[in-house]
């Protein structure tokens, strides 16, 4: 008694658990498919044959009716038991996928629609043979008609049941195919269309041809008028079943195609995290798997491209991808901007390493953004310095003017962002070689030429300038008229290592400190940690006396106005 009760409790617990799985929907769809098959069977027995061979329900003997009811109950019980037995390991695996992968359950999940269809076909086959044998003593023709009707109902039920079970079990199939999409085997699109065409078109047409030929040779004892009803029924049945099957077939093919089109649209919009769920192992499933693999390759390539672009610049990365990378270069007219932090060695000694790194990151953030706004790119970071190029690898209309404008704006932005941290900025322009140097195994894109060396030397001199910005007169001459108006040409000097004179150019603005920054105890001397990022009014005046065409005295209002104009 206790054992029976425990089995009953386990059965109730199992049914409650199954109620929260796809099994109830699957069972209802299979029952519906069998009901449709049964309706086709009874309709064929009543209307699908000439009047002499039809089977009426009232003419069925009591024993046949009892056997039919008993077999219906037994088939329902056996079918339900086998469906639970086949699907239970799959449902458990799907609900508890955190466990180690169960290869048996995963493989069964991929074959489950076929297994359920095989069970359904077996029950219909046994039922058809059983009822054909029961009617054989009465009439061989009746037994044959019953068997044909059972075969038609079984085919209809199996086709509809397979399509519906595939749809219901699709989430489980997606999980089972996640690791190895090619391991699943399912009917291809060609096989499905051929099977659907055979059942909905060929079989009714063969039945129609068989009735006509049989009537002509005397096998079917009826006249032409007696064939009208079965022929009309077969045509109507073909249309009805074809419509039902067509809806299921179109859904099975159109759903993954729509999903692929939506995913393709997302990928074309730049969303490389898109993926589609793999429905089955058919041609469409393999197409979905191939799409996911393709998008994965695109995502990896885009990640490498983004990473490559962060290291060498987006323009260089795009140029390398489009035209390849070959050692050598080409002559180009470029603008060059060099910026360096003053006293970086002292900063490394007086400040913690983490603070120095944060300072450099803030510094480079401003440099990258400012240079980018003017069409340039950062060719390389050199410790606490950065080299920016304008006009390579992509052409830039006003390469010199953009480099000069970036220098003026960069000085103000660094003053606003880094405060007392001092910098030097040098700008030059001219002809240089831009291209890849190194070896076939390791190379980098760089610019080599006199403008680069000149900008580096000007940066060293700019550290002693009030504005901390120096340009070459050659850059100003190559710039647009609007940008040239913002610079004053000064004296000529011989930069270290060049051997020729370089005329200096200074921007027409002066950076002025606030009154609160002046220490009264030092008679107007700027109280700053680094002490070179500001210019006092007296020093600006001295500079103006020495170089009338460069900076002049300005008050706070003029300074604010000059900042906004720059």
N, C-alpha and C positions, 0 to 999 in steps of 0.2 A: 504493500500500500504506500509506504514511504517512497519506494523507488518510482512507482507510478506518479506520485505527486511531484517528485523532483523532476521527472521528465516533462510533466505538464507545465511546471513552472519554467523550465528551460525553453519549452516551446513557446509559451506566452512571451517570455523575455526576448526570444529571437524574433517573433513577429513584431514586437514593439520596436526593436532595433531596426528591422527591415523597413518599418514605416517611415524612417527618417533617411532612407536611401533611395536611389532611383528605381529600386526593384518594383514598388507598387505601380509606378507609371509604366514600366516595362511590361509587367504582367497584364495590365489593362489594355495596352496596345496589342499584345499578342492575342488576348481574348477577342478584341475587336476584329483583328485580322481573321481569326478563325470563324467568327460570326459571319463576316462577309463571304468567306469561302463556303460556309454551310448554306448561305442564301443562294449562292451560285449553283451549288449542288442540287438543292431542292428545285430551283427554277429550271435547271436542265432536265431533271426527271419529269417535271410537269409540262414544260413548254418546249424543251430543246429537241424533242424527238417527234416523229409522226404520231398521230393519235393512237395508233394500234400499240405503240411501245411505251406510252407514257405511264408513269406510276403515280397513282393518286394516294393521298395520305389515308383516306378511308378504306382503301383496298389493301393496305399493309396489315398483315396478320398481327394478332396480339403478341405472339411469341417474338416476332421481329421488332415490334415496338418495345417490348420488355428488354430485348437484347440491346436495342439502340440506347435506351435510357441508361442501362447498366454500363454500357461501354462509354457513354458520354460522361458519367460520373467518374468511372475508372480513369478515363483519359485525362479528365480535368485534374484529378488527384495526382496521377503519375506525371503529367506535364508540369504542374506546379512544384512537385517535389524535385523533379530533375532540374527545373529552372533555378530553384533555390540552391540545390547541390552544386550546380555549375557556377552560379554567380556569387555565392557566399565568399569563397576565398578572394575573389576579385574585389568585392565590396569592402572586405576587411582590409585588404592591402591598400585600397584607395583611401579609406578613412584614416589609416595609420601609416602614412608614407614616411614618418620619421624613423621607422624601424629600418633595419637593413633591407635592401631591395630583395624581394621575393621573386626570383626568376620565373618560377612556375606560375605564380599568380599573374605576373606581367604578361607572359606568353598567352595565358588563358584569356586575359582581358582583350588581347588583340584578335583572338579567334572566337570570342564569345558570340557575336552575331551568327557566325556560321554554325556553331554548336547548337545554339537555340533553334536555328532553322532546321538543322538535322533532326532534332527531337520532334519538332512539329511535323516534318515530313514523315518520320517514322510512325507517328501516331495515325496520321491520315492513311498511310499505306496499309497498316494493320487493319484499320477500320474498313477501308475499301475492300480488302481481301475477305474479311469476315462477313460483310454484308453480301458480297458477291457469292460466297459459298452458301449463305443462308437461302439465297434466291435461286441457286442452281437447280435444286430438285423441281421447282415449279416451272422454270423456263430458262434455257440457256441464254436466250436473247435478253431476258430481263436481267439476268446476272451480269451480262456484258454491259448493258446500259448502266447498271448500278456501279460497276467498276469504273466505267468511263466518267460518270458523274463525280465519283469520289476523287478520281485523278484530277479532274478540272478544279474541283474545290480545293484540293490539296495544293495544286500549283498556285492558285490565286492567293491562298492563305500564306504560303511560304514566301512568295515574292513580296507581298505587303508586309509580312512580319519581319523579313530581313531588312527592308528599307527602314521600317520604324525602329527596330532594335538598334540599327546603326546610329540613328539620330539620337535616341535616348541615351545610349552608351557613349556618346561622343566625348563628354568630359573625361570619362575613364580612359578612353582610347588616347586622348591627348596626353594624359599623364603617362600612359604606358609607352608612348612613342617619344617621350621627351629626350631620352638618352640615346636611343638608336632608332631613328625614323625608318631606316631601310630594312629593319628586321621584320616589319609587319607585311603580310601578304593579304591583299584584298582584291576583289574583282576590279579590273580596269574599267575605265569609262566606256571603252568599246564593248567589253563583255556585258556591261549593264544595259547599254542601249540595245545590243543584240538580243539579250534575254527578254527585255521588255517588249521589243518588237515581235519576238517569237510567240510570247504568251498572248499578247493583245491582238496580233494581226495574223500570224501564221496559223496558230492553232484553230481559231474560228474559221479561217478560210479553208483549212484542211477538212474540218468537220463539214462545212458546206459542200465542198467538192466530194467528200465521201458519201454524203447523203444523196447527191445527184447521181453519182456513178453507181451507187448501190441500188437506187431506184431503177436506173437504166438496165442493169443486169439482173434485176429481180431479187437482189439480196434484201432490199428494203421494200416490203410489200405495201405500197401506197401509190396513189396517183400524184400528178403534178400539184393538184390542189392541196393534197395532204402535206406537201413539203413547204407550203407557204408559211405556216406558223413556226416550225423549227428554224427555217432560214431567217425569218424576221427576228426571232429571239436571239439567234446566234449573232446577227448583225448588231442588235441592240446591246447584247452583253459585251461584245467587243468594244463598242463605243464607250459604255459605262466603265468597264474595267480599264480601258485605255486612258480615260480621263483621270480616274483615280491614280493609276500608276504613273501617269505623266506628271501629275502634281508632285508626287513623291520624288520621282526621278529628277525633275527640274530643280526641286529644292536641294536634293543631294549634290547637284552639280553647281547650281547658281550660288549657294551659300558660300562655299570656299572662294569662288571667283569674286564675289562682292567683297569678301574680307581681304583678298589680295589687292583689289583695286583701291580700297580705303587705305591699306597699309602702304601701297605704292605712292599714293598721294601724300601721305605723311612723310615718307622718305624724300620725295621731291621737294618738300618744304623744309628739309634739313633735319628732321627728327630721325636720327639713326638709332634710337632706342626702340624702334618699332619692331614687333615680331607678330607672327600669326600662329594660331593654334593649328596643329596638324591633326586633321580629322581621322584619317585612316591610312592604310598602306597602298592605296590605289594611285593612279597617275596624278590625281589632284593632291593627294597627301605628299607624294614625292615632290610635286611642284611647290607646295607650301614649305617643305623641308629645305628645298633648294633656295627659296626666297629668303628664309631665315639665315641660311648659311651665307648667301650673298650680302645681306644687310649686315651680318656680323663682320664680314670682310671689309665692307664699306666703313663700318663703325671703327674698326681697328685702323684702317687707313686714315680716316679723318682724325683719330686720336694722335696717330703718328705725325700727321700733317700739322695739327695744332701744336704738338710738342716741338716739332721741327721749327715751326714758325716762331715759337717763343724763344728758341735759342738763336736763330739766325735772322729773324724778322719775317713777317708774313709775305712781303713782296719777294724776298729772296727765295723763300720756300715755294711760292707759286711759280716763280720763274724756273726753279730747278725741276719742279714736277712737269711743267709744260715743255721745256726745251732741253732738259737733261743737265748733267754736270760734267763739264770738260775743263781740264786744267788750262789755264791761260786767262786772257781777259780782253777787254776792248777799251779803246780810248773814249773817254766821256768828259764833258764839262760838268763838274760837280761843285756843290757847296759843302764845306766841311765845318762842323762845329765841335769844338773840344771843350769839355767842362771838367774841372777838377776841384776837389775840396782842399782848402788851405789848412795846413797843420794836421793832416790825418794821422801822422805818426804820434803827435802829442795826444790826439784824441784816444788812440789805442792804449796809451799809457795811463791817462787820467780817468778813463771811463771803463766800466765793465764790458766784456766782450758782447754780451747780449744787447746792451744799450747801443754799442757801436753798430751792430748788425741792424738794429731797428732804425738807427739814423740813416744808414746807407740805403735801406729799403725805401724810406720816405724820400730820400734824395733822388734815387733812381725812378721812383714812381712819378715825381714831378717832371723829370727829364724826359721820360718816355712819353708821357701825355702831351707835353708841350711840343716836342719834336714831331709827334704824330699829327698834331693839329696843323702843322705847316708842311705836311707831305714828306717828311724825312723818315729815316728809320735808324735805329741804334745798331751800328755795325758791331760794336763790342763794348763790354764793360771791362775796365782795367783797374781793378782794386777799388779805389775811391774816385775814379774818373770814368767818363763815357765819351765815346766817339760817335757822332751822328753824321750821316751822309744825306745829302739832298741832290737828287738827280740820278741816282743809281740804286738798284738795277733798273728802275722804271724812269722814263723821261719825266722831267719836271720843267714847266715852262720858265719860271723865274727861280731857278735853283739858288742863285746867290742871294736874291732878295728874301726868299723864304728862310735861308740860313741866318741872315742878319736879323730878320724879324723874330725868329725863334730865339736868338740870343738875347734880344731886348726883353722879350716876354719872359724868358726863362729866368733872367736876373730878378725880375719883380716877383715871380712866383716862388722862387727859392727864398727870397727875403721874407715873403709872407708865410711860407711853410716852415722853414728851418730856423728863422729868427737870427740868432747870433752866429750860427755856423757860417763861416766865410767860404767863398768859392772864387774861382777865376774862370773866365769864359773867353775863348779865342775863336775867331771866325775867319775863314779864308775861302777862296774859290779859284777855280782854274781847271786845267786839263790834268787828268789822272788816268790810271789804268784800274778798271774795275772788273773783277773776275775771281775765279777760284784758284787758290794756291795750295800747295801741299803735295800729296801723292794720291794714287788711285784708291788707296785704302783709307786715307784720312785727309780731308781737305776742308777748307773754309772759304767763305766769300769775304773778300776784303777790298779795300781801295788803297792803292799805292801811288804816291806822287808828291810833288812839291806842295800842293795845298794842304795835305795832311801834316807834313812837317812844319809848315808855316803856322797852321792853327795851333799845333802843340807848343811852339815857341811863344806865340802870342798869348797863350793861356798862362805861361809862366810870368810874362810881363804884366798881364792883367791883374795879377794878385797884388801889385803895388799901385794900381790905378784906383782913384776914388770910386768909380762906378763898377770896378772889377770886370769890365767888358772891354775887349779890344778887337778890332777887325782890321783887315788889310784894305788898303785903298783899291787894290785890284778887285776885291769882292764888291765894293761899293760901285765901282765903274761897271761891273757886270750886272748889277742889280737894276731893278726897275726904277724909274724916276721917283715914284712915290716913296719907295723905301730909301733911296739915296738921300732924300731930303731929311731923313731922320738921323743922318750921320755927318760928322765934321771930319774933314781930312786934316791931319796934323803933320808933324815932323817925320822925317825918314830916319830909320835906324837900321843897323845891320844885325840881324838875328843870328844867334849862335849856330854855326855849322852851315849857313847858307852862302855867305860870301858876296851877297848882293844886298842892295838897300831895299828895305820894305817901308813904305809909307803907312803910318798908323791911321786908323779911323776910330773915332770915339762916338758913342751914341749921344744924342742930344737930350739927356735927362740926367738928373742927379738924385740920388737916394738920400733923404734927409731924416734924421731921427726926431722923435718927439721930445718935447721939453722935459718930460719926466725922466728921460733917459740920461740927461746931463747931470753929472755930479758937480754940485756947486763948489765942493772942496777942491776940485782939480782944475779950476779956472777954465771951464769950457771943454775939458778933454772928455771924449766919449767913454763912458763906463761900460765896456763890453767884454765878454769872456774872451772872444777871439780878437775883437777890436778892429776888424778891417771891413766889416760889412756895412758900416754906416759912414756918412760924410757930414762933418759939421759945417755950419754956414761959413766959418772962417776958413776952413780948408778948401771949401768950394770956391770961395772968393780968391784965395791964393792961386788955385788952379786956373781960374778965369784970367787972372793977371798974367800968368805965364803963357796960356794958350787962349787967346780971346775967342777963337772960333769954336771952342769945345763947350764945357759946362759953365754955367753962370750961377750967381746967387739966386736962390728961390726961397720963399717962405713956405710954411706948411700948406697953405691953400694951393700955391702953385705946384708944390710937389704932388698933392693929391690929384690935381688936374692933369699933370703930366703922366702920372700912373694910369689914369683912366684912358688918356689918349693913346698910350702904348697898348 
